[in-house]
Amino acid sequence: MNRLDGKVALVSGAARGIGAETARQMAAAGAKVVIGDVLGERVLETAREITGAGGTALALALDVTSEASWTAAAAAATKEFGKLDILVNNAGIFLGKDLMEATMEEWSRLVAVNMTGVWLGTKTCAPALAESGKSSRHGSAIVNLASVAGLVGSQLDPLYSMTKGGVTLFTKSTALSFGRKGWRIRVNSIHPGVIETDMGAQTFASRARAAGSNDVDEARNVAMRQHPIGRLGVAEDIARGIVFLASDDSGFMTGSGMVVDGGLTAQ
Ligand SMILES: NC(=O)c1ccc[n+]([C@@H]2O[C@H](COP(=O)([O-])OP(=O)(O)OC[C@H]3O[C@@H](n4cnc5c(N)ncnc54)[C@H](O)[C@@H]3O)[C@@H](O)[C@H]2O)c1
């Protein structure tokens, strides 16, 4: 199940957190992984860790807001490994501010990373993905990192929620568009609840601020209690879902959103 033998995957924002764990799990499942991030040293470290564990990884400097950077990354992936089967649009940032407090600069940055980055990654990698999709049983795959905040409103961060809502519908529109073109690229999104990564920690700090206290531990406990399953998520939970969506086991899925949120949005 969920094997990726012989596949080549490009994961954005893979220096740490969900992206790094996805790259680790994909390499363990047999994929060659190309991992890009703005955190140059950290992404190299992640690649060293993967190769040290017997996997194949190539680390790149990738700024998802730059079309030239994406072009270079897609070219490096196909030059090094001959093709591209999987794109994971994972890079993202969180703001954690009320809409009345955010500045134009903050909004522009949020849109650039969370939305422009997903579109540019899709646009730049689509030709290589369409090519490899021709010879793959279930086509090639794009997995976009949305959020539960892309399904329901977020009191904590309405602007982040707006960008993730965009990713949710861009995923569906892209699946339709590629399908009509006859390109065999499946496009799905994943919607994590609160996950204990650097971004997760940022959300606890924002919650503590919004509650008028500096009690980050209490904010974390409140977040945990909101998840009916009784715990917060970890990167492994989400990476497993991403590997499934990238693998042939999800061969009849496109334009779908997979919710991995410990029951958060079931209420
Ligand atoms: N952690 C959560 O609770 C949570 C919940 C729902 C969705 N998500 C989404 O999951 C994805 C991964 O989040 P995470 O929790 O691992 O966060 P994280 O902050 O730990 O990792 C995000 C990575 O993206 C990279 N990045 C940021 N800007 C970039 C840019 N311009 N170009 C390339 N890389 C860039 C960062 O350097 C970092 O390595 C994000 O899209 C996030 O919105 C996270």
The ligand as an SDF file (V2000), in Angstrom:
LIG
                    3D

 44 48  0  0  0  0  0  0  0  0999 V2000
    0.7570   23.2490   11.3030 N   0  0  0  0  0  0  0  0  0  0  0  0
   -0.5440   23.3670   11.1630 C   0  0  0  0  0  0  0  0  0  0  0  0
   -1.2890   23.4130   12.1620 O   0  0  0  0  0  0  0  0  0  0  0  0
   -1.1710   23.3900    9.8010 C   0  0  0  0  0  0  0  0  0  0  0  0
   -2.5660   23.2650    9.7090 C   0  0  0  0  0  0  0  0  0  0  0  0
   -3.1770   23.3230    8.4610 C   0  0  0  0  0  0  0  0  0  0  0  0
   -2.4060   23.4960    7.3270 C   0  0  0  0  0  0  0  0  0  0  0  0
   -1.0650   23.6320    7.4240 N   0  0  0  0  0  0  0  0  0  0  0  0
   -0.3180   23.8610    6.1850 C   0  0  0  0  0  0  0  0  0  0  0  0
    0.6720   22.8660    6.0250 O   0  0  0  0  0  0  0  0  0  0  0  0
    1.7980   23.4070    5.2950 C   0  0  0  0  0  0  0  0  0  0  0  0
    3.0760   23.1040    6.0570 C   0  0  0  0  0  0  0  0  0  0  0  0
    3.0040   23.7370    7.3150 O   0  0  0  0  0  0  0  0  0  0  0  0
    3.9100   23.3410    8.5690 P   0  0  0  0  0  0  0  0  0  0  0  0
    3.0020   23.2170    9.7120 O   0  0  0  0  0  0  0  0  0  0  0  0
    4.8420   22.2510    8.2240 O   0  0  0  0  0  0  0  0  0  0  0  0
    4.6910   24.7330    8.7380 O   0  0  0  0  0  0  0  0  0  0  0  0
    6.2400   25.0900    8.9390 P   0  0  0  0  0  0  0  0  0  0  0  0
    6.2750   26.5380    9.1890 O   0  0  0  0  0  0  0  0  0  0  0  0
    6.8540   24.1640    9.9160 O   0  0  0  0  0  0  0  0  0  0  0  0
    6.8550   24.7500    7.5110 O   0  0  0  0  0  0  0  0  0  0  0  0
    6.5800   25.5320    6.3760 C   0  0  0  0  0  0  0  0  0  0  0  0
    7.7840   25.4850    5.4610 C   0  0  0  0  0  0  0  0  0  0  0  0
    7.5190   26.3200    4.3350 O   0  0  0  0  0  0  0  0  0  0  0  0
    8.6960   27.0650    4.0640 C   0  0  0  0  0  0  0  0  0  0  0  0
    8.4180   28.3000    3.3160 N   0  0  0  0  0  0  0  0  0  0  0  0
    7.8430   29.4490    3.7620 C   0  0  0  0  0  0  0  0  0  0  0  0
    7.8430   30.3800    2.7930 N   0  0  0  0  0  0  0  0  0  0  0  0
    8.4050   29.8020    1.7090 C   0  0  0  0  0  0  0  0  0  0  0  0
    8.6800   30.2520    0.4000 C   0  0  0  0  0  0  0  0  0  0  0  0
    8.4070   31.5030   -0.0080 N   0  0  0  0  0  0  0  0  0  0  0  0
    9.2560   29.3870   -0.4820 N   0  0  0  0  0  0  0  0  0  0  0  0
    9.5790   28.1230   -0.0850 C   0  0  0  0  0  0  0  0  0  0  0  0
    9.3750   27.6560    1.1470 N   0  0  0  0  0  0  0  0  0  0  0  0
    8.7780   28.4820    2.0230 C   0  0  0  0  0  0  0  0  0  0  0  0
    9.2760   27.3550    5.4380 C   0  0  0  0  0  0  0  0  0  0  0  0
   10.6360   27.7460    5.3660 O   0  0  0  0  0  0  0  0  0  0  0  0
    9.0640   26.0130    6.1350 C   0  0  0  0  0  0  0  0  0  0  0  0
   10.1230   25.1220    5.9150 O   0  0  0  0  0  0  0  0  0  0  0  0
    1.4880   24.8960    5.1230 C   0  0  0  0  0  0  0  0  0  0  0  0
    0.9620   25.1240    3.8320 O   0  0  0  0  0  0  0  0  0  0  0  0
    0.4400   25.1650    6.1820 C   0  0  0  0  0  0  0  0  0  0  0  0
   -0.3650   26.2800    5.8710 O   0  0  0  0  0  0  0  0  0  0  0  0
   -0.4300   23.5750    8.6260 C   0  0  0  0  0  0  0  0  0  0  0  0
  1  2  1  0
  2  3  2  0
  2  4  1  0
  4  5  1  0
  4 44  2  0
  5  6  2  0
  6  7  1  0
  7  8  2  0
  8  9  1  0
  8 44  1  0
  9 10  1  0
  9 42  1  0
 10 11  1  0
 11 12  1  0
 11 40  1  0
 12 13  1  0
 13 14  1  0
 14 15  2  0
 14 16  1  0
 14 17  1  0
 17 18  1  0
 18 19  2  0
 18 20  1  0
 18 21  1  0
 21 22  1  0
 22 23  1  0
 23 24  1  0
 23 38  1  0
 24 25  1  0
 25 26  1  0
 25 36  1  0
 26 27  1  0
 26 35  1  0
 27 28  2  0
 28 29  1  0
 29 30  1  0
 29 35  2  0
 30 31  1  0
 30 32  2  0
 32 33  1  0
 33 34  2  0
 34 35  1  0
 36 37  1  0
 36 38  1  0
 38 39  1  0
 40 41  1  0
 40 42  1  0
 42 43  1  0
M  CHG  2   8   1  16  -1
M  END
$$$$
